[in-house]
Every structure is written in C-alpha cells, then in structure tokens.
C-alpha cells in the first residue's frame, strides 16, 4: 500500500527534500511513497529552510504547505526562536 504527500509552497518551484535527499520534483508536487516517517522540506536559495517530520500512513494523502521567509539557513539546520526554554 502506498501513501501520498502533496507538497505546496510559496514561492512555488522550490526544491523538495525527503530525509535530506533532493527530489527531482519541485513544488507543487504529489509524491507517492511507502508508508513511514519522513522529514519533508522545501528549500530555495535565499530563503529559510522549512522542514517537518511527517508520519505517512497507507492509503492516506497528506498536504504539506510551506511559506518560506527570505534569509539563509544551511541544509540540516533548524530555526530556534529566541526566548526561554525548558532544559533537562
């Protein structure tokens, strides 16, 4: 059984990454994959990376939408907002 994810972005024509591996498709796109947990991201030079871990289930279609902000963030890094955080 397969799972589907529809990837949308603003701006469009962004690179899609699954588990930090670049796909040939760009946004918007529908990807058909085996069920499982994946890190889905959209990347475009000059914009902050937008990634999310998604659990894909058999015969289910998930929508992933990303609105990127201008800026620069290396692949594999995440934005941590300023402020207090629980530690330990």
N, C-alpha and C positions, 0 to 999 in steps of 0.2 A: 504494500500500500504506500502511496506517496503523500507528501504534504506539499502545500504551495504557500509561497510568500510573495505578496505584491509589494514592490518597493517603489515608493514615490519620494520626490524631493523638490525642494525649492532652493536654489535654482535647479532646473532639470539638466539632463545629460551628465549626471555625476557618475563617478566610478563606484561600482558596488563591490564590497569586500565581504566574503564569508570566511569566518575564522582567520582573518588577516590575509586571506588569499584573494587577489584581484580576479574578478569575473570579467568575461568579455562583454557582458551586457552593461548598459548604462540606464539610468532612471529616465522614465518609468519602465519597469520590467516585472514580469511574473516568472519566478523561479520554481521549478519542480525538483524536490529533493527527498531523500529518505527521511522519515521521522527522526527527531533527535533534538539536541540542544545546540544552537549555533550562535555565534557572535556575528551580528549583521551590522554593517556600517556603510556609510556613503562618504566619499572623500572627493574633494575638488581643490586643486591648488589655490591658495589664497583664502581658504575658508577653514573654520574649525571642524575637526572630525566629529561625526555623530555616529555613535555605536550603541548597540543594545543587545543583550543576550536574550534569545527568544527560544522557547520550547515549542517545537513544531510537532503536531500530532497527526496521525494518519487521517486522510480524507478531510482535513481542515485547511482552510485558506486564511492566512493571517495578513493583515495590512501593516506595513512599516512605513511611516512618513517621517521625513527629516527636513527641518528647515534650518539651513546652515547659516551661521553668522560669519561675517568677514573676520579674518585673523589667520594665525598659523599655528598648527599643532602637529607634532610628529606622529606618524603612524604608531599605534600601540600605546599612546598616552591618552589619558582622560582628563577632562577639566574638573578640578575640585574647587567648588565655590568657597570663597573666603568665609570665615566665621568659626565659632566653636564646634567641636566635635567630640563625641564620647570616645575615650581611649581605654582599652583594657577591659 
